[in-house]
Amino acid sequence: MLGCGKDPLGGKRNQDDREEFGTSLLRWADAQRVTHEDGLRMEIQGGFPPGDEAFDAFVGLFGMLQVCLHQREPGEPDERIIRGVEG
């Protein structure tokens, strides 16, 4: 997803980058027929003005949807200690 610094997708702390990446996520949602409220679409198109935590939650939700739609593997961590902390 988005990273810091030299990531070609930009940085999640930058509202303009979140807006640009959110546009891609909306295209994916539309292609998958994922419905959402107009208010959420406005937040996405505005680059999540509340900040990167709202953006993180949105990206996490879409990742979970991709798992449910069998478009990606869940990606549980392999290390036992991390699984103990992260669940």
DSSP file (Angstrom, degrees, kcal/mol; ACC not computed):
  #  RESIDUE AA STRUCTURE BP1 BP2  ACC     N-H-->O    O-->H-N    N-H-->O    O-->H-N    TCO  KAPPA ALPHA  PHI   PSI    X-CA   Y-CA   Z-CA
    1    1 A M              0   0    0      0, 0.0     8,-0.2     0, 0.0     2,-0.2   0.000 360.0 360.0 360.0-145.6    0.0    0.0    0.0
    2    2 A L        -     0   0    0      7,-0.1     2,-0.2     1,-0.1     9,-0.2  -0.469 360.0-179.8 -76.7 148.9    1.2    3.5    0.7
    3    3 A G  B     -a   11   0A   0      7,-1.4     9,-0.6    -2,-0.2     2,-0.3  -0.502  26.9 -85.0-129.3-160.5    4.5    3.9    2.3
    4    4 A C  S >  S-     0   0    0     -2,-0.2     3,-0.7     7,-0.2     2,-0.6  -0.843  81.1 -18.5-113.2 151.0    6.9    6.5    3.5
    5    5 A G  T 3  S+     0   0    0     -2,-0.3     5,-0.1     1,-0.2    -2,-0.1  -0.403 129.6  21.9  68.6-106.6    9.4    8.5    1.6
    6    6 A K  T 3  S+     0   0    0     -2,-0.6    -1,-0.2     3,-0.1     5,-0.1   0.329  83.3 128.8 -87.8   6.9   10.4    7.0   -1.7
    7    7 A D    X   -     0   0    0     -3,-0.7     3,-1.9     3,-0.2    -4,-0.1  -0.440  59.9-137.2 -62.9 129.3    7.3    4.9   -2.3
    8    8 A P  T 3  S+     0   0    0      0, 0.0    -1,-0.2     0, 0.0     3,-0.1   0.705 102.6  59.4 -64.1 -17.2    5.9    5.6   -5.7
    9    9 A L  T 3  S-     0   0    0      1,-0.3     2,-0.2    -8,-0.2    12,-0.2   0.535 109.0-127.1 -86.7  -6.2    2.4    5.6   -4.3
   10   10 A G    <   -     0   0    0     -3,-1.9    -7,-1.4    -5,-0.1     2,-0.4  -0.624  36.0 -52.0  97.7-157.7    3.2    8.4   -1.9
   11   11 A G  B >   -a    3   0A   0     -2,-0.2     3,-1.6    -9,-0.2     7,-0.3  -0.962  30.0-134.8-128.4 142.3    2.7    8.6    1.8
   12   12 A K  T 3  S+     0   0    0     -9,-0.6    43,-0.1    -2,-0.4    -8,-0.1   0.690 104.4  62.4 -69.3 -16.6   -0.3    7.9    3.9
   13   13 A R  T 3  S+     0   0    0     38,-0.1     2,-0.6    39,-0.1    -1,-0.3   0.545  87.5  84.9 -84.5  -5.8    0.3   11.1    6.0
   14   14 A N    <>  -     0   0    0     -3,-1.6     4,-2.4     1,-0.1     3,-0.2  -0.869  69.6-152.1-100.5 119.0   -0.1   13.2    2.9
   15   15 A Q  H  > S+     0   0    0     -2,-0.6     4,-2.3     1,-0.2     5,-0.2   0.861  95.9  53.6 -59.7 -38.6   -3.8   14.1    2.2
   16   16 A D  H  > S+     0   0    0      2,-0.2     4,-2.2     1,-0.2    -1,-0.2   0.899 109.9  47.9 -63.9 -40.0   -3.2   14.5   -1.5
   17   17 A D  H  > S+     0   0    0     -3,-0.2     4,-2.6    -6,-0.2     5,-0.2   0.895 110.9  51.0 -66.5 -40.2   -1.6   11.0   -1.7
   18   18 A R  H  X S+     0   0    0     -4,-2.4     4,-2.5    -7,-0.3    29,-0.2   0.895 110.1  50.7 -63.3 -38.6   -4.5    9.5    0.3
   19   19 A E  H  X S+     0   0    0     -4,-2.3     4,-1.6    28,-0.2    -2,-0.2   0.928 111.5  47.0 -63.9 -45.5   -6.9   11.1   -2.2
   20   20 A E  H  X S+     0   0    0     -4,-2.2     4,-1.1     1,-0.2    -2,-0.2   0.924 116.0  44.0 -63.9 -45.0   -5.1    9.7   -5.2
   21   21 A F  H  X S+     0   0    0     -4,-2.6     4,-1.8     1,-0.2     3,-0.3   0.879 108.6  58.7 -68.5 -37.1   -4.8    6.2   -3.7
   22   22 A G  H  X S+     0   0    0     -4,-2.5     4,-2.5    -5,-0.2    -1,-0.2   0.844  98.3  60.0 -60.3 -34.4   -8.5    6.4   -2.6
   23   23 A T  H  X S+     0   0    0     -4,-1.6     4,-1.9     1,-0.2    -1,-0.2   0.904 105.1  48.9 -60.3 -41.3   -9.5    7.0   -6.2
   24   24 A S  H  X S+     0   0    0     -4,-1.1     4,-2.1    -3,-0.3    -1,-0.2   0.897 110.3  50.9 -64.1 -40.5   -8.0    3.6   -7.1
   25   25 A L  H  X S+     0   0    0     -4,-1.8     4,-2.6     1,-0.2    -2,-0.2   0.879 107.9  52.5 -66.8 -36.6   -9.7    2.0   -4.2
   26   26 A L  H  X S+     0   0    0     -4,-2.5     4,-2.7     2,-0.2    -1,-0.2   0.895 107.3  52.3 -65.2 -38.9  -13.1    3.4   -5.3
   27   27 A R  H  X S+     0   0    0     -4,-1.9     4,-2.3     2,-0.2    -2,-0.2   0.921 110.7  47.9 -61.8 -42.4  -12.6    2.0   -8.8
   28   28 A W  H  X S+     0   0    0     -4,-2.1     4,-1.8     2,-0.2    -2,-0.2   0.938 111.8  50.0 -62.3 -46.3  -11.9   -1.4   -7.3
   29   29 A A  H  X>S+     0   0    0     -4,-2.6     5,-2.9     1,-0.2     4,-0.5   0.909 110.8  49.0 -59.6 -43.7  -15.0   -1.1   -5.1
   30   30 A D  H ><5S+     0   0    0     -4,-2.7     3,-0.9     1,-0.2    -1,-0.2   0.909 110.2  51.0 -63.3 -41.9  -17.2   -0.1   -8.0
   31   31 A A  H 3<5S+     0   0    0     -4,-2.3    -1,-0.2     1,-0.2    -2,-0.2   0.816 114.3  44.4 -65.1 -30.0  -15.8   -3.0  -10.1
   32   32 A Q  H 3<5S-     0   0    0     -4,-1.8    -1,-0.2    -5,-0.2    -2,-0.2   0.441 112.6-119.3 -92.4  -1.1  -16.7   -5.4   -7.2
   33   33 A R  T <<5 +     0   0    0     -3,-0.9     2,-0.6    -4,-0.5    -3,-0.2   0.836  53.0 165.2  62.1  35.1  -20.1   -3.9   -6.6
   34   34 A V      < -     0   0    0     -5,-2.9    -1,-0.2    -6,-0.2     2,-0.2  -0.730  25.4-147.6 -80.0 121.5  -19.1   -2.9   -3.1
   35   35 A T        +     0   0    0     -2,-0.6     2,-0.3    -3,-0.1    -5,-0.0  -0.621  22.9 168.5 -93.3 152.9  -21.6   -0.4   -1.9
   36   36 A H        -     0   0    0     -2,-0.2     2,-0.1     0, 0.0    -2,-0.0  -0.978  37.8 -89.4-155.9 160.1  -20.9    2.4    0.5
   37   37 A E    >>  -     0   0    0     -2,-0.3     4,-1.8     1,-0.1     3,-0.5  -0.364  34.9-116.9 -74.0 153.9  -22.6    5.5    1.8
   38   38 A D  H 3> S+     0   0    0      1,-0.2     4,-2.3     2,-0.2     5,-0.2   0.850 114.1  60.7 -58.7 -35.5  -22.2    8.8    0.0
   39   39 A G  H 3> S+     0   0    0      1,-0.2     4,-1.9     2,-0.2    -1,-0.2   0.881 104.0  48.9 -61.1 -38.4  -20.5   10.3    3.1
   40   40 A L  H <> S+     0   0    0     -3,-0.5     4,-2.7     2,-0.2    -1,-0.2   0.918 108.6  53.2 -67.5 -42.5  -17.7    7.7    2.9
   41   41 A R  H  X S+     0   0    0     -4,-1.8     4,-2.9     1,-0.2    -2,-0.2   0.907 108.7  50.6 -58.2 -40.9  -17.2    8.4   -0.8
   42   42 A M  H  X S+     0   0    0     -4,-2.3     4,-1.5     2,-0.2    -1,-0.2   0.899 109.6  50.0 -64.9 -40.1  -16.8   12.1    0.0
   43   43 A E  H  <>S+     0   0    0     -4,-1.9     5,-3.3     2,-0.2    -2,-0.2   0.927 113.5  46.3 -61.5 -45.0  -14.2   11.3    2.7
   44   44 A I  H ><5S+     0   0    0     -4,-2.7     3,-1.9     1,-0.2   -22,-0.2   0.946 112.5  48.5 -63.4 -49.5  -12.3    9.1    0.2
   45   45 A Q  H 3<5S+     0   0    0     -4,-2.9    -1,-0.2     1,-0.3    -2,-0.2   0.758 110.5  53.1 -65.2 -23.9  -12.4   11.7   -2.6
   46   46 A G  T 3<5S-     0   0    0     -4,-1.5    -1,-0.3    -5,-0.2    -2,-0.2   0.389 119.6-108.9 -90.1   3.1  -11.3   14.4   -0.1
   47   47 A G  T < 5 -     0   0    0     -3,-1.9   -28,-0.2   -29,-0.2    -3,-0.2   0.786  63.5 -69.3  76.4  27.2   -8.3   12.3    0.9
   48   48 A F    > < -     0   0    0     -5,-3.3     3,-2.2    -6,-0.2     7,-0.2   0.979  55.4-162.3  53.7  70.5   -9.6   11.5    4.4
   49   49 A P  T 3  S+     0   0    0      0, 0.0     3,-0.1     0, 0.0    -1,-0.1   0.803  84.3  68.0 -52.9 -31.7   -9.4   15.0    6.0
   50   50 A P  T 3  S-     0   0    0      0, 0.0     2,-0.2     0, 0.0     3,-0.2   0.765 113.8-106.4 -63.1 -19.7   -9.7   13.5    9.5
   51   51 A G    <>  -     0   0    0     -3,-2.2     4,-1.3     1,-0.1     3,-0.4  -0.695  40.4 -48.9 127.2-177.4   -6.3   12.0    8.9
   52   52 A D  H  > S+     0   0    0      1,-0.2     4,-2.8    -2,-0.2     5,-0.1   0.691 119.0  66.5 -73.4 -18.7   -4.3    8.9    8.2
   53   53 A E  H  > S+     0   0    0      2,-0.2     4,-2.0     1,-0.2    -1,-0.2   0.915 103.5  46.4 -67.7 -40.4   -6.0    6.7   10.9
   54   54 A A  H  > S+     0   0    0     -3,-0.4     4,-2.0     2,-0.2    -2,-0.2   0.899 113.1  50.7 -64.6 -39.9   -9.3    6.9    9.1
   55   55 A F  H  X S+     0   0    0     -4,-1.3     4,-2.7     2,-0.2     5,-0.2   0.926 108.1  52.3 -62.4 -45.9   -7.4    6.0    5.9
   56   56 A D  H  X S+     0   0    0     -4,-2.8     4,-2.5     1,-0.2    -2,-0.2   0.903 109.0  50.1 -57.2 -42.8   -5.7    3.1    7.6
   57   57 A A  H  X S+     0   0    0     -4,-2.0     4,-2.3     2,-0.2    -1,-0.2   0.907 111.3  48.9 -63.4 -41.6   -9.1    1.7    8.7
   58   58 A F  H  X S+     0   0    0     -4,-2.0     4,-2.3     2,-0.2    -2,-0.2   0.933 112.2  46.8 -64.0 -47.8  -10.5    2.1    5.2
   59   59 A V  H  X S+     0   0    0     -4,-2.7     4,-2.1     1,-0.2    -2,-0.2   0.897 112.2  51.8 -62.4 -40.4   -7.6    0.3    3.6
   60   60 A G  H  X S+     0   0    0     -4,-2.5     4,-2.1    -5,-0.2    -1,-0.2   0.904 108.4  51.1 -62.2 -41.8   -7.8   -2.4    6.2
   61   61 A L  H  X S+     0   0    0     -4,-2.3     4,-2.3     1,-0.2    -2,-0.2   0.925 109.9  48.8 -61.1 -45.5  -11.5   -2.9    5.5
   62   62 A F  H  X S+     0   0    0     -4,-2.3     4,-2.2     1,-0.2    -1,-0.2   0.865 108.4  54.5 -66.0 -34.0  -10.8   -3.3    1.8
   63   63 A G  H  X S+     0   0    0     -4,-2.1     4,-1.7     2,-0.2    -1,-0.2   0.912 108.7  48.7 -62.2 -41.8   -8.1   -5.8    2.5
   64   64 A M  H  X S+     0   0    0     -4,-2.1     4,-2.5     1,-0.2    -2,-0.2   0.892 109.0  53.1 -65.0 -39.1  -10.5   -7.8    4.5
   65   65 A L  H  X S+     0   0    0     -4,-2.3     4,-2.1     1,-0.2    -1,-0.2   0.903 106.3  53.2 -62.3 -40.1  -13.1   -7.6    1.7
   66   66 A Q  H  <>S+     0   0    0     -4,-2.2     5,-3.3     2,-0.2     6,-0.9   0.880 109.0  49.3 -63.1 -36.9  -10.4   -8.9   -0.7
   67   67 A V  H ><5S+     0   0    0     -4,-1.7     3,-1.6     3,-0.2    -2,-0.2   0.938 111.3  48.9 -65.1 -46.3   -9.8  -11.9    1.6
   68   68 A C  H 3<5S+     0   0    0     -4,-2.5    -2,-0.2     1,-0.3    -1,-0.2   0.822 111.3  49.9 -63.3 -31.3  -13.6  -12.6    1.8
   69   69 A L  T 3<5S-     0   0    0     -4,-2.1    -1,-0.3    -5,-0.2    -2,-0.2   0.354 115.2-118.5 -87.9   5.6  -13.8  -12.4   -2.0
   70   70 A H  T < 5S+     0   0    0     -3,-1.6    -3,-0.2     2,-0.2    -2,-0.1   0.835  79.6 124.4  59.9  36.3  -10.9  -14.8   -2.3
   71   71 A Q  S   <S+     0   0    0     -5,-3.3     2,-0.3     1,-0.2    -4,-0.2   0.523  76.2  13.1 -99.0  -9.6   -8.8  -12.2   -4.1
   72   72 A R  S    S-     0   0    0     -6,-0.9    -1,-0.2    -5,-0.1    -2,-0.2  -0.981  82.3-100.4-158.0 159.1   -5.9  -12.4   -1.7
   73   73 A E        -     0   0    0     -2,-0.3    -6,-0.1     1,-0.1    -7,-0.0  -0.487  36.3-114.9 -79.0 153.6   -4.7  -14.6    1.1
   74   74 A P        -     0   0    0      0, 0.0    -1,-0.1     0, 0.0    -7,-0.1   0.878  37.3-145.6 -59.0 -38.6   -5.3  -13.5    4.7
   75   75 A G        -     0   0    0      1,-0.1     3,-0.1     2,-0.0    -2,-0.0   0.893  20.4-173.6  76.8  40.4   -1.5  -13.1    5.3
   76   76 A E        -     0   0    0      1,-0.1    -1,-0.1     2,-0.1     7,-0.1  -0.394  35.4 -98.7 -63.0 144.8   -1.3  -14.1    9.0
   77   77 A P        -     0   0    0      0, 0.0    -1,-0.1     0, 0.0     6,-0.1  -0.360  22.7-144.2 -65.6 145.4    2.2  -13.5   10.4
   78   78 A D  S    S+     0   0    0     -3,-0.1     2,-0.4     4,-0.0    -2,-0.1   0.775  73.6  91.4 -80.0 -27.7    4.5  -16.5   10.5
   79   79 A E     >  -     0   0    0      1,-0.1     4,-2.3     2,-0.0     3,-0.3  -0.552  69.7-144.7 -79.2 128.5    6.3  -15.6   13.7
   80   80 A R  H  > S+     0   0    0     -2,-0.4     4,-1.9     1,-0.2    -1,-0.1   0.883  98.3  53.4 -57.3 -43.8    4.6  -17.1   16.8
   81   81 A I  H  > S+     0   0    0      1,-0.2     4,-1.2     2,-0.2    -1,-0.2   0.879 110.0  48.1 -63.6 -37.7    5.4  -14.1   19.0
   82   82 A I  H  > S+     0   0    0     -3,-0.3     4,-3.4     1,-0.2     3,-0.4   0.909 109.3  52.6 -70.1 -40.7    3.8  -11.7   16.5
   83   83 A R  H  X S+     0   0    0     -4,-2.3     4,-1.8     1,-0.2    -2,-0.2   0.861 106.2  55.7 -61.7 -33.4    0.7  -13.8   16.2
   84   84 A G  H  < S+     0   0    0     -4,-1.9    -1,-0.2    -5,-0.2    -2,-0.2   0.833 116.7  34.8 -66.8 -32.9    0.5  -13.7   20.0
   85   85 A V  H  < S+     0   0    0     -4,-1.2    -2,-0.2    -3,-0.4    -1,-0.2   0.886 125.2  39.1 -86.6 -45.3    0.4   -9.9   20.0
   86   86 A E  H  <        0   0    0     -4,-3.4    -3,-0.2    -5,-0.1    -2,-0.2   0.645 360.0 360.0 -84.2 -15.8   -1.5   -9.3   16.8
   87   87 A G     <        0   0    0     -4,-1.8    -4,-0.2    -5,-0.4    -3,-0.2   0.431 360.0 360.0  96.9 360.0   -4.0  -12.1   17.3
